[in-house]
Amino acid sequence: MKLPFSFRLARLKSGLFWRTFFLLGALTTTSMTAWVGMISVVQHEPQVQQISSQVISVVTITHAALTHSAPELRRELLFELVSNEGIRVFPLEDDDQVEPPAKNALMPDIEKLVKAKLGPDTRFSSKVNGVAGFWVSFNIDDDQYWLMLERERIRGLTGIQWLGWASVVSLVSLLGAALISSLVNLPLRRLTQATRDFAQGKRPAPLPEKGPMEIMEANRSFNQMVDDLQQVESDRAVILAGISHDLRTPLARMQLEVEMANLSDDAREGIQSDIGQMDAIIGQFLDYAKPTEASSFINVDLSELLTDSAHEAARQPDVRITTDIAPGAHVMGNATDLKRVINNLVENARRYGKTPGEDYVDIDIKCGVKGLHAAKRVTIEVQDHGVGVPPEQIGQLLKPFTRLDEARGQANGAGLGLAIVDRVVTRHNAELHVRNRDGGGLQIQIVMKGL
């Protein structure tokens, strides 16, 4: 099922990397905004003074040059001002199309200072007769003129440059925030991956015991935990081997003594049955406690394995097998353990799933393959036609040492059959579903990643 976008976005934001990234990004943006505001306030007065002085100086020098030059040389002087200084002087006419000066935080203060030096009649404009620039009026005797400066000479009138620099710095800061977040979360990603590998039965590579004290101690503790658990597994294997030898050797002697003893047939069969039950219980304990190592996984042909199990089960006189097994169902796993899982499911169905009113057990074994490549899934189903299990008790079936005798009938064993199945399936990173079959009986489904 595809998750809603809002839910996926919430999961994305809940990740530690994105939390760190957003916090650093918010901190950087806030700091940048405060920095730009502070610079604007601090530099406001110096900028106003600088630009006002520049305008006053240019107008004053131009006024003096035009006033004291010979009339026949003024044309050459104006040409030189345009060519070398980018200053243009035009007569001010009443019909000039004048647009107001640019609106920014500096202009009101600039006008105030310039008018204080050049006179209150000084006018300002951003465009005269369609020509854009920084326009200032001045008088020579009774004549009025426009002096136009190029905008590039008057700096600080707009915030475009500030915005550009702020954008560049913000982008670099966000990239830095992403890098910092990645470095901060790298040890956690390593620990998460190592934990996931260990949960799947793999032995992860030792985590590096370096870096900050907290990370170093966490990695050292994890490495020590892995070593301790591996030692426990090794010790348990030795103990299991000892149990198998120490318990089954006396059972073998008892079996031999029963065969040689002068007993009635009923007594002999009863004792042999008890010995067989004890041997089966020991076998279940050993199967439950035996670890499934991921290193032992190979390419297993489940179709062939299920077919063999079905043929073996069909040899029993009280079992009728129906199969629907798709060919070419391959998975990565331990062939012995998967064989044990199928046998346990079939045996569980044989013991507890007798068809009502009949002397035999109907067992259906199915195997299907769906999807392609990485999305391929292999589904195994084993179901009987018995009375099933009360819905409220299905959750108890997979617990160790549990036998739901009321629902499934009395049987011998330690109640570890389905617990072993659940343990092996979990180690294979597969899914196990237990439900009642439509029409009666119990259905057990295993979903594994296919090859």
N, C-alpha and C positions, 0 to 999 in steps of 0.2 A: 504494500500500500504506500502510495506516495504521500509524504508528509506535507501539510500546508506550508506555504511560503513563510507565514508569520512564525510558525513553530520552528522551521529550519533557521530563520533569522535569529530567533531567541536562543537556539542552541549555539549558533555561531557567536553571538555576543557573550554567551556564558563561558566561552573558552578563556583560559587564563591568558593566552597570547593576545586575543582581541581586547580583553579587559585592560591589559597593560598598555597595548597600543593606543586605545581610546583615551586612557588616562594621560599618557605622555603627550598625545596629540592635543588634548584639551589644555594641558598645562602649557605646552608650547604656544598654542594659539592665544591663550590668555596673556602669557608673558609678552608675546609679540604685540598684541593690542595695547598693553600697558606701556611697552617700550615706545611704540610709535606715538601714542598720546603724550608721553612724557617729553619725547624729543620735539614734538610739535609745540608744546607749551614753552619749553626752554628756549627753542630757537625762534619763536615768534618775534620777539622784540629785536634781536640782532638782524633777522632777515628784513624786517620792516625798515630798520635804520640803514642797512646796506643798500637795499633797492631804492629807497628814497634819496639817499645821498648820490647814488649813481644817476638817477633821473635829474636831480637838481643840478649836478655838475655838468651833464651833457647839455641841458637846456641853457645854463648860464654861459658855458663856453661857446656854444653855437650863437647865442644872442650877442655875445661880445665880439665874436669873429665877424658876424654879419654887420654889426654896427660900425666897427672901426675899419672895415675893409673899403677899398675904393669901389664905387658903384660898378665900374667896368670889369672889376675882378670878382664880383659876387657870383657870377655864373660859374666860373672856374672853381670857386670855393665850394659851391653847392655840389658840383660834380665830384670833387675830391672827397667831400663828406660821404656821398653815396658810395663811391668806389672803395674807399679805405675803411670807413667807420660804420657803414651800413645805416647812416642817418639821412633821412629825407626831410626836406622842409617844403611845405606847400602853403600857399595863401589860404586863409580861412574865409570861406564864402558863406553867406547866409543860407544858400540853398544846398549846402553840403548834407548828404545823408549820413547821419551820425548814429552809431549804435552805442549803447551804454558800455562801460568797462566790464571786464570779466568779474564775475561774482565769486569771491573766495574770501578766506579769513583774513588775508593780508591787505587787500585792496582798500578798505575803509581807512586803516591807519596810514597807508601810503599816501592816499589823497590828503589826509589831514596834515601830514608833515610837509608835503610838496606845496600845498596851498599856503602854509605858514611862511614859506620862503619865497615863492614866486607870486603870491597874491591870491586873494580869494576868487578872482575871476578865472583862474586856471581850470581848463576843462580836460576831461579824460575820455577816451573812447577805445573800444576794441576793434572797430572797423569804420573807416570813413570812405564813402563812395565805393563800397565793395572791396576795399583793400584792407586786409587784416594786418594788425600790428599793435604796438603799444603807442597810442597817440596821446600827445600832450600839447596843449595850446600855450602860446606866449605872445607877448606884444613887443613890437618895435615902434616906439613913438605911438602913433594912432593906428597903426596897421596890426592886424592879427594874423598869426601864422600857426600852422600845424607842424609839430615835429614828431616824426614817426621813428620809433626804435624797433628793431627786429625782436620778435618774442624770445628768441634764443638768448638774447642778452639780459633778459629779465627773468631770473630764475626764482623758483619757489612760489610762483603764482598758482600752480595746480599741484594736485597730489598724485599725478600719474606716476612720477618717478618713485615716490614713496610706495605706492601700491605695487609697482613692479618689483622693487627690492624686497618688500614684505612678502610678496608671493614666492620669490626665489628662496628667501630664508625659510618660509613656512614649508615649502616642498622639501628642502634639505632637512629641515627638522623632523618632518614626518618620516622621511627615509631613515633618518637616525633613530626615530622612535621604533620603527619596524625592526631595525637591526638590533637595538637594545632588547626589545621584547623577545626576539628570536634567541638571543644569547641567554637571556634570563630563563626562558622556558626550555632550552636545550637539555639541561639535566633532568627536568621533569619528563620530557619526551623519552629520553633514554630509559628512565626508571619505569615509565608506563609500558614501553615496548618490552623491556625485560620481564616485567610482571606478567604481561600477556603471554609471552613465550613460555614462562614457567608454568602458567596455568594450563597451557596446552601440552604439558609434558616435556617440553624442550628444556635443555640446560642453557640458560643465557650466558653470554660472555660476561666476565666480571666488569662491573661498572667502574669507571676511573675514580680513584679515591683522591681527588684533587679539587681545587677551587675553594669557594667560601666554606667556612667551618660547618654550616648547617648542611650544605650539599655533601660535603666530604663525609660527615657522620652518617647521613642517610644512606649514601652509597655503600659505606663500609658495613653498616648494619644489614643492608640487603644482601651484600655478598656473603656475610657471615651466616645469614638465615638460609641462603641457598646451600652453602656448604653443610650446615647442620642438617637440613632436610635430606640432602643427598646421603649423608652419613646414616640418618635414620632409615632411609630406604635400603641402604646396604645392610644395615644390622637386621632389618626386618626380613630381608631375603635369606640371611643366614639362619634366623630363628625359624622361618617357615620351612627351610630345608630340614632343620633339626626336628620340628614337629612332625613333618611328613615321615621321617625315618622312625622316630621314637614311638609314634602312635600306630603306624601301619605295620610295623614289624610284629608287635604283639598281636595285632588283628590277624595277620597271616598265620601265626602260630595257633591262635584260637581256632581259625578255620580248619587247619590241619588236624588239630586235636578232635574237633567235632566230627570230622570225616572218619577218624580212627576209633572214636568212642562207640561203645555199645549202647546206642540210643534208639528210641523209637523214631519212626519217620516223622511224626508230627513234631517231636521235640527237636530233631535235627533241623527240620525246615524252619522252625521258629527261631532257633539260635542263629542259623545262617542268615535269616532275614534281619535279625538285630545287628549282626556283624556288617551286613551289607548297608544298613541304614547308617551305622556309625562311619563306615568308610565314605559313604556319599556325603555325610555332614562335614567330615574332615575335608573332602574335596571341595565343597562349597566354600568353606572358610579360606582355603588356600587360593581358590579362584578369586574371591572377593578381595583378599589382601594383596594379590599379585599386582604390581604396577604395570601399566602399559606405557612403554617407552616410545616416544615419537621417532627416535632413531631407528626403530625396528619397522617403520612403515614402508610398505612396498606397494607396487601396483597390483591390486587385488581384483580378480574377475568375479564380481558378485553374482553374475548370472550363473556361472559354473558352480560357485559355492552353494547357492540356493538350490540349484538342481540336485546336487549331491545330497544335501540335507533332506530334501523332499523324498528322494529315493530311499534313504536310510529310514526315515520315519514311516514310509509306506510299507516297510517289511513287518511292522508290528500289526498283529491281527485286529486290534481294536481301533485302528486309525485309518481314516480315508482322507487322502490328500488331493486337493485341487490346486493346480498351479497356473499362474499367468505371469511368466517371467520374460521380460524383454531381453533380447540378446545385447551383448556389448556394454553392459553396465560395469564400468571400472571406477574404482575409488582408491585413494591412498590410505592404507591402514595396515594393521597387524592381522594377517590371515588367520592365525590361530585364535586370536581373541574374537574376531568377527564370526568365525565358525562356532565358537562357544556361545556367542550371543544368539545366533539362529537356533542352535540346539536347545538353549534354555527357553527360548520363546515357544518352540515346538513342544518341548517337554511340559512347560507350564500349561499350554493349551490341552495336551493329552491328559494331564492329571486333573485339571479343573474344568475343562470345557466340554464335557460329555453332552451330546445332543439329548435333550429331554425325551424320554420314552424310548430311547435306543440304547444298544449295548456298545456303540462305537462313538468315535469322536470325528467330527468333520472339521478339517483344518484347511484354510485357504492361505496359500503363500503367493504373494504378488510382488512384482518388481517393475518399476517404470522409470524412464529417463525423460527429463524435460529440460529445455533450454539448450544453449550452445556455448561452447568455449568456457569462459570464466563464470557464466551464469548457469552452467549445467548442474542439475540436481538429480540425484538418484533416490528414489523413494521405495522403501521396503515395507510391506504390510504382512503381518501374520495375524489371522483372526480365526476364532472358533465360532461354533453355533450353539454354545451353552446358554446358561441363564444370565451370564454377565455379572456385573458388580454394581451394588447400589451407588448412584452418582456421588453421594457424599463421602464414600469410602475409597474412591478411585485414587485420591491423593496419597492414601496409605500404602498402595501397592508397591511403590518404589523404595519404601523405607526398609532398612535391614531388619531381619528377624521378624518380619510381619507376614502372617498367613491369615487371610480373611476366610476362615473356615465356614462361617455361616453362609457366605455367598458362593464360595467355590468348592465346598466339600472338603472333608478331611484328607490329608495326605502327609506323607513322610517328608522330612527335610528340615532345614534350619530357617527357611524363609528368606533365602538369599538369592534366589534365582533371578528375579526382576531387579534386585539391587545390583547384582553383578552386571546385568544388561545396562542399567542406568550409568554405572561407573565406567564401563568400557565405552559407551556411546559418548559420554562427556569427554573422555580422554581423546576421542577421535574428532572432537569439535563438531559433533553432529547434533541433531535435534531428535528428541524422543517424545512421542505423543501417545497417550493412553486414553481410550474412550470406549464406550459401549457401542457395539455394532448395531446398525439398524436391523431389526428382525431378531435380535437376541445374540448374546455372545460378547466377547471382549475383542477389541481391535487394538493392536499395538503397531505404531507406525514410526519408522526411522527415516530421517531425511539427511543425506550426506552430500557433500560436494563431489561432483563427478569429474572425471578426466576426459 
